[in-house]
Amino acid sequence: MSTESLIRVERIVGRPIPLPGNDIDTDRIIPARFMTAITFDGLGELSFRDARFDAEGGELAHPMNDPRYRAKGRRVAIVNKNFGCGSSREHAPQALHRWGIHALIGESFADIFFGNCVAMGIPCVTATTADIARLMQLVEQDPAHDLTIDLLARTASYLDQTLPIALSDGAAHQLLTGTWDATRLLLEAMPKIREVAARVT
Amino acid sequence: MGKTLLDKVWDAHAVRELTSGQTQLFIGLHLVHEVTSPQAFAMLREAGLKMAFPERTIATVDHIIPTESQNRPLGDTQAEVMLSAIERNCREHGIRFFGPESGHQGIVHVIGPEMGLTRPGMTIACGDSHTSTHGAFGAVAFGIGTSQVRDVLASQCLAIERPRVRRIEVSGKRSRGVFAKDVTLHIIRRLGVKAGVGLAYEYAGPVFAEMSMEERMTVCNMSIEGGARLGYINPDATTIEYLRGREFVPSGEAFEQAAKTWLATASDADAIWHDTVQIDAAEIAPTITWGINPGQAIGVDEAIPSASEFAEDERAVVEDAYGYMGWSRGDRIAGTKIDVAFIGSCTNGRLSDLREAARVARRGRVAPGVKALVVPGSQAVARAAEAEGLDEIFRQAGFEWRLAGCSMCLAMNPDKLHGRQVCASSSNRNFKGRQGSPGGRTLLMSPAMVAAAALEGAVVDVRSLLAGEEG
């Protein structure tokens, strides 16, 4: 968190992985029984555990088990509506990040999940329903290319397709200026913080 | 032009506007529990930072605490590691910690209000999405993630965007047997689980005005299930009377002065809301979830809806829910057999919830084969319930009377569903696997409905059991 570690997030390039479905909650992303620990270590492989494996450990059909998407490396997830709803657990984006996901593009994100991702330097950008459907289809047909999320140009590109993306001004500013880890920025205002502290309960 | 409560509280706590356009918002009260904080304390340590205002943080243990025995060391080694970690972190940073021996331990959203830590006009944050509960007092209270917990520990502030406010007015009068839980499930059913994204919900109108503070907490608690990070009810005489005499609330003249300030935080009559939704209480029946998110809810006298009743892009989730829950075409929710009944949680683990459940429980015995748990939301709730003899009513009816904690709401402790068990639950989430078994099925409902289901061994309309009883 020193000034040397200010990392600007401008452009994320990674192989795509579609994680289709509306209202995918954070309990599904990381079940609570895997949260009895005091670190985030080891969460990556537990991402979507119960959607990926049955009770006996047998593999179920899930994009994270699909040979086309499971290879290690930097990934960009494509999701639908209200991704990350429910519990505030940062364990969810921490698990996805440790699995390899460095950005998400979708129709919409739950507020707390979105904020957690920003605080980790992970952009969650939105695109229209039609564009997400088209992108998912394109990736399904031909998954072996890089998907680029460009926060400066506000575009996502895959193969010969480029589509507009949206991101709130606040989040965009935090990512582009490398202030997504907000602690130092917040501490700069300590005299002012003390003034407010003195007058509010 | 008037202001909403949200705007008043936000402006009073704004340290500055950041160049990002976000607000640097001062957090008056920070609540901490054992699951989402240890990594934040580690981040603080790694950055070589100290806490700015340790007196503004209060901690307890709730998620992982077992409810049968809380003797140390805890039976589960990992749970003991987590409890020891929060004890150590609180000692190191000088944070007040309410552990099992304190007499004040409980679910963080139950103990804050009952001790008078939660007051109107405050900003409250906690690494827990149900922090919205505290909005019942007219506080701006919301859940945050662990990196943001670190920010609050270090600076008592967050970089955050101001939400817009939707006013939800419920008019008319609730009919008998319709509880706060039914009102909130009905709202989420009507608006959906993502309608509140980017919004704060302001609950207004006669139905909320008539509610007790505990009922208001149930409603605000579930705001997040409708997608709204926070929900609140404007403070009124009910709020003031609830707070009078509580441990962390001033007394005497100071209280009267504070009460004036608190009442003044209510939204002005000429405030501008982003939009307004109107609901008639007459349309609300005892409501139960049938699916895998809290918006998939119906009245107890309804059949499971068919996919064609939903918008096209909802149908995949609906089909997923049919498969997971095991419904067949035309099934009705009433009569659905249950295996487990759970009364408790930050949604419905308070004294009035236990009273309503006990009123039903004393009419019979838990059906054979049903495991029924009553888990008070805090040690104080447990004491108050025991003083009234509620524990005896529950025990005699065949319920297990447990120690305070989150218990089976999220099953990060020994209280879990097994296999594909069906649970009638007074908690807040019916997500797949939420109650600890990857195939476990949850039916959300009011505590009285859970008690009724426990006696019947199946979902039943609590109104039929309460018929003829004096109000």
Interface residues (C-beta under 8 A of the other chain):
Chain A: M1 G21 N22 D23 D25 D27 R28 P31 A32 R33 M35 T36 A37 I38 T39 F40 D50 A55 K81 N82 C85 G86 S87 S88 R89 E90 H91 P93 Q94 S108 F109 A110 D111 I112 G115 N116 A119 M120 T129 S168 D169 G170 A171 H173 Q174 T177 T179 D181 A182 T183 L185 L186 L187 A189 M190 K192 I193 V196 A197 R199 V200 T201
Chain B: A12 H13 A14 V15 R16 L18 T19 S20 G21 Q22 Q24 F26 G28 V35 T36 P38 Q39 A42 M43 E46 A47 L49 A52 F53 R56 H63 I64 D76 Q78 A79 V81 M82 A85 R119 G121 M122 T123 G127 D128 S129 T131 F142 G143 I144 G145 T146 S147 Q148 R150 D151 A154 S155 Q156 C157 L158 A159 I160 E161 P163 V193 K194 V197 G198 I224 E225 G227 R229 N293 D313 E314 A316 V317 D320 L410 A411 M412 K416 R429 F431 K432 G433 R434 G436 P438 G439
